[in-house]
Amino acid sequence: MRALLCLLACAFPLAAFARDCVPSDELWSKPRTAAAVLAEPGLRECVLPFLQSDQARLTLRHAPDEEAQLRAADLRWWLIALGLPPDRIALTQTAKATEPLVLELTEPK
């Protein structure tokens, strides 16, 4: 049975991992620094696995309002400034967002 599950898992192109991370509102309530961005638990949950995989992608999904768009763009620039590859970080607007900003970590198989 276990061998069959392994074969099925290999046969279908599924994401090796998918995770959503939400930065806290505290990140935006004070001036950001590299140390503050790196210390944010809501970012670390996605950024650490992202750094461990050459295939991983981050999508910053944001609400359609201007503040959420600015937060997403600001965070993307911080991540790039901290050394994350810009070609693997995308911004996307979500009309039905439940949070102003969500980082979606995926790794295609």
N, C-alpha and C positions, 0 to 999 in steps of 0.2 A: 504494500500500500504506500509506504513512504517513497519507494522508488518511482511509483506512478505519479505521485504529487510532484516530485522533483522534475520528472520529464514534462509534466504539464506546465510547471512554472517556467521552464526553459523554452517551451514551444510558443508561448504567448509573450509579446513584447509589453511587459508591464513595467511600471516605474519601480526601480530598486528601493527607493524610499520617496516618500512625499510627506512633507511636514509644513504646517502653517505656524508662523511665529508672529506675535503681536508685540511691538515695542510699547512700553508703558508711557503714559501721559507725562510722567516725570521727565523723560528725555527731552521733551519739548518745552518744559517749564523753566529751563535755565539754559544759559549759553552752552553749546556743545563743544566738547573737546575730544581729541582722539581717545583719551582715557575714559571719558564718560560713555562714548559710543561702544568701546570695547567691553566696558563693565555692564552694559545693559543686558540683563538675563534674557529678555525677549528677543534680542538679536543673536546672542551667543548660541542659542538653541539651533539656529539655522546656519549661522556663519561657520561654526566649527566643522560640521559635517561637509559643508560646501568646500572648505579648504582641503579636506581629505580626499576629494574626488575631482578628477579632471573632467568628468562628464556632468557634474552637478550644475544646475541652473537656479538662479534666484529670480523670482518675479515679484516685484513690489506692486501689489494690487492696492489701488487707492480709490477712495470715494470721489465722486465727480466735483465736489466743491473745491474752491481755490486753496483753502488751507491744507486739505489733504494732498492736493497736487504738489504744493510747495514742500510739505513734509517728505513726500516720496522722492522728489528731485533732490532735496537736501541730503536725505539719507543715502541715496545712490551716490552722490558725489563724495560723501564721507567714506563709504565702502571702497570706492575707487581710490581715494587718497590713502586709505589704509592698505592698499596693495591688491585688492580683489580685481580680477580681470573684468573690464567693462563690457566685453562682448558676451559675458555670461550673466549679466544683470539687466533685466528688462523692467520697464514701467508699463503698467496697464491700468486703465480706468475701469472700475466696476460700478455699474449703475445701481445695483442692489447691494451695496456694501453694508455690512453690519458693523464694521470697524473702519475708522478713517484710513488706516494703513495696516496691511498684512503682508508679511514676507512669506512667499510660497517657495519652498525648497523642493526641487524634483531632480531625479537622476534618471534619464532615459536608459533603457536597457538595450 
